[in-house]
């Protein structure tokens, strides 16, 4: 039985190219300065400090190091608005890089604040994928002035090389020093990590995942859209 065109397109897009999108939502006016400033201040809430590093090594706590509850059913209009914006941006990316129209699906969104306080090596994010979702993103609320706390992405093609080639060699990792207001969207399979924040101020971001699941009767938490048909 031949594969449907959507499956072939998905495989080609995600096996041979690695589309990573960057846009500055603050400069474009998609996120207003007032909203961005509010989120920056709100991220200082102690509840958003990550759990202990030991959580990485306990399966029961692996996905609970950061608090996802604030965005599950946002009580604050500011949280609801930024969630709406970021999910919409990820949806555009999905249609541009995976398949359009999207197949019938239930859509789940997971968002959390990730804060790296100054000179705290335990809060630097270790190398990881985002297996529960299809698309990952990070929105930068505040960034270190000394370019620390940068993002390192690992090239999924590896580092296979041959001698004497004229074409540019690709590197095992790509370093990225973000700007305030940057949104970075990447496929789920790109391994990445952050470096230690050595600045005097905290590095604050909103990270997130978007997952497209087959529709099912019993809905799981973090559902944002149910039974969406092709369009």
Residue frames relative to the residue before (quaternion, step in Angstrom):
aa qw qx qy qz dx dy dz
X 1.0000 0.0000 0.0000 0.0000 0.00 0.00 0.00
X 0.3951 -0.7403 0.4828 0.2507 3.63 -0.64 1.02
X 0.5305 -0.6162 0.4795 0.3301 3.53 -1.20 0.60
X 0.5026 -0.6241 0.4865 0.3482 3.60 -1.07 0.62
X 0.6556 -0.5385 0.3599 0.3883 3.55 -1.18 0.59
X 0.6329 0.5496 -0.3457 0.4217 3.59 0.99 -0.79
X 0.6481 0.5099 -0.3184 0.4675 3.60 1.05 -0.74
X 0.6431 0.5135 -0.3235 0.4670 3.57 0.98 -0.82
X 0.6568 0.5091 -0.3105 0.4615 3.56 0.93 -0.92
X 0.6351 0.5264 -0.3303 0.4587 3.57 0.97 -0.86
X 0.6792 0.4987 -0.2988 0.4480 3.58 0.88 -0.94
X 0.6627 0.4975 -0.3185 0.4603 3.58 0.90 -0.86
X 0.6643 0.5147 -0.3153 0.4408 3.56 0.85 -0.93
X 0.7996 0.3561 -0.1621 0.4557 3.53 0.79 -1.03
X 0.6514 0.4817 -0.3451 0.4739 3.60 1.17 -0.10
X 0.8003 0.3381 -0.1486 0.4724 3.57 0.99 -0.80
X 0.7691 0.1881 -0.1594 0.5896 3.58 1.08 -0.43
X 0.2345 -0.7544 0.5955 0.1457 3.55 -1.23 0.44
X 0.0993 -0.8365 0.5367 0.0487 3.59 0.21 1.21
X 0.0080 0.7735 -0.6320 0.0463 3.55 -0.72 1.13
X 0.1781 -0.8183 0.5442 0.0504 3.56 -0.67 1.12
X 0.0316 -0.7747 0.6313 0.0169 3.55 -1.03 0.86
X 0.1092 0.7614 -0.6323 0.0924 3.53 -0.98 0.93
X 0.3134 -0.7338 0.5643 0.2117 3.59 -1.04 0.70
X 0.2756 -0.8114 0.4991 0.1289 3.55 -0.22 1.31
X 0.6140 0.5531 -0.3459 0.4444 3.56 1.16 -0.56
X 0.6849 0.4742 -0.2816 0.4762 3.58 0.90 -0.93
X 0.6878 0.4800 -0.2797 0.4672 3.57 1.05 -0.73
X 0.4706 -0.6959 0.4273 0.3342 3.57 1.25 -0.24
X 0.3996 0.7033 -0.4908 0.3238 3.59 1.24 0.22
X 0.7252 0.2001 -0.1396 0.6438 3.56 1.16 -0.74
X 0.3517 -0.7510 0.5213 0.2013 3.57 -0.65 1.09
X 0.6352 -0.5632 0.3779 0.3696 3.56 -1.16 0.68
X 0.6353 0.5394 -0.3364 0.4385 3.59 0.99 -0.79
X 0.6669 0.4857 -0.2994 0.4792 3.57 0.94 -0.88
X 0.6478 0.5219 -0.3272 0.4483 3.58 0.90 -0.88
X 0.6639 0.5102 -0.3030 0.4551 3.58 0.90 -0.91
X 0.6310 0.5246 -0.3335 0.4641 3.57 1.01 -0.79
X 0.6663 0.5034 -0.3033 0.4591 3.58 0.90 -0.88
X 0.6064 0.5571 -0.3451 0.4503 3.58 1.03 -0.76
X 0.6977 0.4575 -0.2685 0.4815 3.56 0.88 -0.94
X 0.6524 0.5342 -0.3161 0.4348 3.57 0.96 -0.86
X 0.6176 0.5703 -0.3359 0.4248 3.58 1.11 -0.68
X 0.5710 0.5985 -0.3788 0.4151 3.62 1.24 -0.25
X 0.4355 0.6959 -0.4646 0.3319 3.60 1.25 -0.16
X 0.5114 -0.6851 0.4194 0.3051 3.64 -0.71 1.00
X 0.5670 0.6158 -0.3947 0.3788 3.62 1.12 -0.47
X 0.6867 0.4940 -0.2838 0.4516 3.59 1.19 -0.48
X 0.4309 0.6584 -0.4893 0.3760 3.59 1.24 0.14
X 0.4932 -0.6833 0.4378 0.3135 3.63 -0.83 0.88
X 0.5686 -0.5833 0.4596 0.3538 3.52 -1.26 0.48
X 0.7178 -0.4472 0.2990 0.4421 3.59 -1.25 0.11
X 0.6368 -0.5513 0.3876 0.3747 3.54 -1.20 0.58
X 0.5770 0.6121 -0.3731 0.3914 3.60 1.11 -0.60
X 0.5338 0.6357 -0.4054 0.3828 3.60 1.20 -0.42
X 0.5745 0.6014 -0.3757 0.4087 3.59 1.16 -0.54
X 0.7579 0.4033 -0.1874 0.4772 3.55 1.09 -0.71
X 0.6444 0.4440 -0.3323 0.5265 3.58 1.28 0.27
X 0.4443 -0.7314 0.4482 0.2585 3.58 -0.47 1.19
X 0.6597 0.5298 -0.3150 0.4300 3.58 0.98 -0.79
X 0.7646 0.3471 -0.1820 0.5117 3.59 1.17 -0.52
X 0.3749 0.7821 -0.4513 0.2101 3.56 1.31 -0.13
X 0.7872 0.2956 -0.1506 0.5199 3.59 0.95 -0.85
X 0.6284 0.5288 -0.3473 0.4526 3.59 1.18 0.40
X 0.3690 0.7423 -0.4947 0.2608 3.60 1.19 0.24
X 0.7510 0.2564 -0.1650 0.5858 3.58 1.18 -0.57
X 0.4879 -0.6830 0.4784 0.2580 3.54 -1.15 0.76
X 0.1524 -0.8154 0.5560 0.0525 3.59 -0.53 1.21
X 0.5019 0.7172 -0.4002 0.2714 3.57 1.23 -0.35
X 0.6104 0.6041 -0.3565 0.3680 3.61 1.02 -0.69
X 0.7459 0.3725 -0.2052 0.5126 3.56 1.13 -0.65
X 0.4591 0.7005 -0.4528 0.3058 3.62 1.20 -0.20
X 0.7507 -0.0779 0.0782 0.6513 3.57 0.92 -1.01
X 0.1975 -0.8508 0.4707 0.1249 3.58 0.40 1.23
X 0.2936 -0.7525 0.5674 0.1601 3.54 -0.92 0.97
X 0.6867 0.4362 -0.2708 0.5146 3.56 1.15 -0.55
X 0.5002 -0.6676 0.4515 0.3165 3.63 -0.88 0.85
X 0.6014 0.5682 -0.3630 0.4285 3.59 1.11 -0.59
X 0.6621 0.4912 -0.3033 0.4778 3.57 1.03 -0.80
X 0.6360 0.5206 -0.3266 0.4667 3.55 1.03 -0.77
X 0.6661 0.5164 -0.3089 0.4408 3.59 0.96 -0.83
X 0.6895 0.4537 -0.3035 0.4760 3.61 0.83 -0.89
X 0.5954 0.5466 -0.3667 0.4608 3.60 1.08 -0.60
X 0.6496 0.5216 -0.3078 0.4596 3.57 0.93 -0.91
X 0.6644 0.5099 -0.2991 0.4573 3.58 0.94 -0.92
X 0.7152 0.4675 -0.2697 0.4441 3.58 0.76 -1.03
X 0.6349 0.5091 -0.3331 0.4763 3.59 1.00 -0.74
X 0.6454 0.5210 -0.3209 0.4573 3.60 0.99 -0.80
X 0.6431 0.5136 -0.3203 0.4690 3.58 1.02 -0.79
X 0.6578 0.5004 -0.3046 0.4734 3.58 0.99 -0.82
X 0.6245 0.5415 -0.3364 0.4512 3.57 1.06 -0.71
X 0.6226 0.5239 -0.3339 0.4758 3.58 1.01 -0.77
X 0.6413 0.5285 -0.3098 0.4619 3.56 0.96 -0.91
X 0.6434 0.5277 -0.3252 0.4492 3.60 0.94 -0.89
X 0.6860 0.4738 -0.2877 0.4713 3.58 0.91 -0.85
X 0.6676 0.5082 -0.3024 0.4523 3.59 1.05 -0.70
X 0.8217 0.3069 -0.1117 0.4671 3.58 0.90 -0.88
X 0.7371 0.3777 -0.2338 0.5093 3.62 1.15 -0.40
X 0.7258 -0.3466 0.2709 0.5288 3.58 0.39 -1.17
X 0.0061 0.7709 -0.6365 0.0232 3.55 -1.13 0.75
X 0.4691 -0.2478 -0.8302 0.1712 1.59 -1.36 2.08
X 0.5554 -0.5914 0.4647 0.3549 3.52 -1.25 0.46
X 0.5099 -0.6311 0.4743 0.3416 3.61 -1.06 0.63
X 0.6752 -0.4548 0.3622 0.4539 3.56 -1.26 0.23
X 0.1141 0.8226 -0.5375 0.1462 3.58 -0.80 0.98
X 0.3101 -0.6170 0.6643 0.2862 3.44 -1.51 0.07
X 0.2156 -0.7985 0.5539 0.0957 3.56 -0.85 0.94
X 0.0958 -0.7933 0.6012 0.0074 3.54 -0.86 1.09
X 0.0979 -0.7902 0.6042 0.0308 3.56 -1.01 0.86
X 0.0937 -0.7763 0.6233 0.0100 3.55 -0.92 1.03
X 0.0433 0.8071 -0.5843 0.0730 3.59 -0.63 1.11
X 0.0754 0.7900 -0.6063 0.0506 3.56 -1.15 0.62
X 0.4576 -0.6202 0.5537 0.3153 3.52 -1.30 0.43
X 0.0662 -0.7653 0.6389 0.0414 3.57 -1.04 0.82
X 0.0465 -0.8153 0.5757 -0.0422 3.55 -0.55 1.22
X 0.1010 -0.7603 0.6395 0.0528 3.55 -0.95 0.97
X 0.2440 -0.7852 0.5557 0.1227 3.54 -0.45 1.23
X 0.6873 -0.5183 0.3103 0.4034 3.58 -1.19 0.51
X 0.8836 0.0283 -0.0351 0.4660 3.54 -1.13 0.89
X 0.4872 0.6176 -0.4587 0.4134 3.55 1.01 0.83
X 0.2566 -0.8187 0.4967 0.1309 3.56 0.00 1.31
X 0.6123 0.5711 -0.3541 0.4167 3.60 1.09 -0.62
X 0.6900 0.4811 -0.2834 0.4606 3.60 1.16 -0.51
X 0.4745 0.6108 -0.4682 0.4272 3.59 1.26 0.06
X 0.4270 -0.7344 0.4703 0.2391 3.57 -0.80 1.02
X 0.4065 -0.7251 0.5107 0.2196 3.58 -0.79 1.06
X 0.6627 -0.4993 0.3537 0.4318 3.63 -1.18 0.36
X 0.1674 0.7909 -0.5663 0.1604 3.56 -0.83 0.99
X 0.3445 -0.6551 0.6237 0.2513 3.51 -1.43 0.27
X 0.3497 -0.6852 0.5698 0.2890 3.55 -1.33 -0.18
X 0.1289 -0.8609 0.4904 0.0425 3.54 0.45 1.27
X 0.6747 0.5186 -0.3446 0.3963 3.68 0.86 -0.71
X 0.7652 0.3568 -0.1975 0.4980 3.62 1.16 -0.38
X 0.4990 -0.6149 0.5081 0.3387 3.53 -1.37 -0.14
X 0.7863 0.1498 -0.0395 0.5982 3.55 1.13 -0.73
X 0.1403 -0.7774 0.6083 0.0768 3.57 -1.05 0.78
X 0.0094 -0.7985 0.6014 0.0265 3.55 -1.16 0.48
X 0.1035 -0.7486 0.6460 0.1077 3.52 -1.38 0.21
X 0.1465 -0.7726 0.6158 0.0500 3.55 -0.90 1.04
X 0.2916 -0.8103 0.4929 0.1243 3.55 -0.58 1.19
X 0.2361 -0.7854 0.5635 0.0990 3.53 -0.56 1.25
X 0.7729 -0.0977 0.0779 0.6222 3.57 0.96 -0.89
X 0.1530 -0.8002 0.5785 0.0406 3.54 -1.01 0.86
X 0.5775 -0.5906 0.4288 0.3659 3.59 -1.10 0.62
X 0.4868 -0.6880 0.4623 0.2756 3.57 -0.99 0.84
X 0.7038 0.4608 -0.2646 0.4714 3.61 1.19 -0.47
X 0.5290 -0.6722 0.3683 0.3643 3.60 1.34 0.39
X 0.4304 0.6455 -0.5086 0.3733 3.60 1.14 0.45
X 0.7150 0.4070 -0.3155 0.4729 3.57 -1.25 0.14
X 0.3194 0.7734 -0.4908 0.2429 3.57 1.17 0.58
X 0.4654 -0.6590 0.5182 0.2839 3.53 -1.33 0.29
X 0.1180 -0.7693 0.6250 0.0599 3.58 -0.95 0.91
X 0.1082 -0.7944 0.5970 0.0283 3.57 -0.73 1.12
X 0.3290 -0.7575 0.5382 0.1686 3.56 -0.92 0.97
X 0.4488 -0.7012 0.4890 0.2605 3.57 -0.78 1.07
X 0.3762 -0.7596 0.4764 0.2335 3.65 -0.55 1.08
X 0.5811 0.5811 -0.3815 0.4232 3.62 1.23 -0.20
X 0.4546 -0.6782 0.4600 0.3490 3.58 1.23 -0.22
X 0.5287 -0.6369 0.4669 0.3111 3.58 -1.22 -0.41
X 0.1901 0.7891 -0.5573 0.1747 3.59 1.02 0.73
X 0.0098 -0.8232 0.5630 -0.0728 3.56 -0.69 1.12
X 0.1395 -0.7581 0.6250 0.1233 3.54 -1.24 0.36
X 0.5322 -0.6499 0.4433 0.3129 3.57 -1.10 0.61
X 0.8283 0.3057 -0.2010 0.4243 3.55 -1.25 0.54
X 0.4592 0.7010 -0.4569 0.2983 3.59 1.15 0.10
X 0.4052 -0.7206 0.5153 0.2259 3.55 -1.12 0.71
X 0.6015 0.5750 -0.3645 0.4180 3.57 1.17 -0.50
X 0.6009 -0.5738 0.4025 0.3843 3.61 -1.12 0.58
X 0.4067 -0.6987 0.5354 0.2445 3.54 -1.03 0.79
X 0.3263 -0.7297 0.5559 0.2282 3.58 -0.94 0.79
X 0.4305 -0.7154 0.5013 0.2271 3.54 -1.10 0.76
X 0.6097 -0.5658 0.4101 0.3740 3.55 -1.21 0.49
X 0.7955 0.1171 -0.0553 0.5920 3.58 1.07 -0.71
X 0.2254 -0.7286 0.6299 0.1469 3.51 -1.29 0.50
X 0.2376 -0.7800 0.5651 0.1258 3.57 -0.67 1.08
X 0.0714 -0.8007 0.5948 -0.0038 3.56 -1.00 0.83
X 0.1150 -0.7774 0.6171 0.0392 3.55 -0.71 1.14
X 0.2483 -0.8344 0.4753 0.1275 3.60 -0.14 1.26
X 0.3394 -0.6812 0.6034 0.2380 3.49 -1.43 0.18
X 0.6335 -0.5244 0.4077 0.3967 3.54 -1.22 0.51
X 0.7852 0.2839 -0.2318 0.4992 3.57 -0.77 1.06
X 0.4915 0.6563 -0.4360 0.3709 3.59 1.26 -0.09
X 0.1175 -0.7297 0.6668 0.0956 3.51 -1.24 0.68
X 0.0874 -0.7796 0.6198 0.0179 3.55 -0.81 1.07
X 0.0622 -0.7901 0.6098 -0.0007 3.58 -0.82 1.07
X 0.0434 0.8179 -0.5675 0.0845 3.58 -0.82 0.99
X 0.6024 -0.5641 0.4103 0.3880 3.59 -1.20 0.41
X 0.6654 -0.5461 0.3607 0.3591 3.53 -1.22 0.60
X 0.7179 0.4971 -0.2559 0.4147 3.58 1.03 -0.77
X 0.5352 0.6154 -0.4241 0.3936 3.63 1.19 -0.04
X 0.3010 -0.7525 0.5595 0.1735 3.56 -0.55 1.17
X 0.0670 0.8059 -0.5833 0.0760 3.57 -0.97 0.82
X 0.0692 -0.7712 0.6316 0.0393 3.52 -1.33 0.32
X 0.3290 -0.7169 0.5617 0.2496 3.58 -1.28 0.08
X 0.4365 -0.6634 0.5356 0.2872 3.53 -1.23 0.47
X 0.6591 -0.5110 0.3723 0.4073 3.57 -1.28 0.29
X 0.3915 -0.6897 0.5607 0.2381 3.54 -1.07 0.78
X 0.0605 -0.8211 0.5675 0.0003 3.59 -0.45 1.20
X 0.4427 0.6829 -0.4549 0.3616 3.57 1.27 0.26
X 0.5925 -0.5774 0.4230 0.3696 3.58 -1.29 0.15
X 0.7336 0.3678 -0.2091 0.5318 3.58 1.26 -0.28
X 0.5973 -0.6008 0.4066 0.3420 3.56 -1.21 0.57
X 0.3488 -0.6656 0.6178 0.2317 3.50 -1.30 0.56
X 0.0297 -0.8254 0.5620 -0.0440 3.59 -0.61 1.15
X 0.0590 0.7920 -0.6038 0.0688 3.57 -0.85 0.98
X 0.2755 -0.6625 0.6470 0.2580 3.49 -1.43 0.11
X 0.1251 -0.7912 0.5974 0.0385 3.55 -0.57 1.18
X 0.0378 0.8286 -0.5572 0.0374 3.55 -1.15 0.47
X 0.2215 -0.7349 0.6270 0.1329 3.50 -1.41 0.31
X 0.1382 -0.7422 0.6467 0.1083 3.52 -1.23 0.60
X 0.0651 -0.8055 0.5889 -0.0085 3.57 -0.82 1.04
X 0.1787 -0.7590 0.6197 0.0891 3.55 -0.95 0.96
X 0.0327 -0.8163 0.5756 -0.0351 3.58 -0.43 1.25
X 0.5748 -0.5383 0.4672 0.4019 3.56 -1.26 0.38
X 0.5441 -0.6288 0.4305 0.3510 3.61 -0.94 0.79
X 0.0231 0.7842 -0.6196 0.0242 3.55 -1.04 0.78
X 0.6295 -0.5785 0.3667 0.3669 3.56 -1.18 0.59
X 0.7451 0.3379 -0.2034 0.5379 3.57 0.89 -0.93
X 0.2334 -0.8087 0.5307 0.0994 3.54 -0.49 1.22
X 0.3711 -0.7232 0.5453 0.2044 3.56 -1.01 0.88
X 0.6484 -0.4919 0.3837 0.4364 3.60 -1.22 0.20
X 0.7859 0.3431 -0.2771 0.4334 3.54 -1.36 0.43
X 0.3496 0.7207 -0.5116 0.3108 3.59 1.20 0.48
X 0.1054 -0.8021 0.5852 0.0560 3.59 -0.91 0.91
X 0.7925 0.0337 -0.0267 0.6084 3.60 1.23 -0.34
X 0.1688 -0.8298 0.5301 0.0443 3.55 -0.78 1.05
X 0.8761 0.0712 -0.0524 0.4739 3.54 -1.08 0.84
X 0.2162 0.7982 -0.5330 0.1790 3.56 1.04 0.78
X 0.2869 -0.7787 0.5370 0.1516 3.59 -0.74 1.06
X 0.7014 -0.4387 0.3462 0.4425 3.55 -1.29 0.21
X 0.1586 0.7760 -0.6027 0.0974 3.51 -1.04 0.78
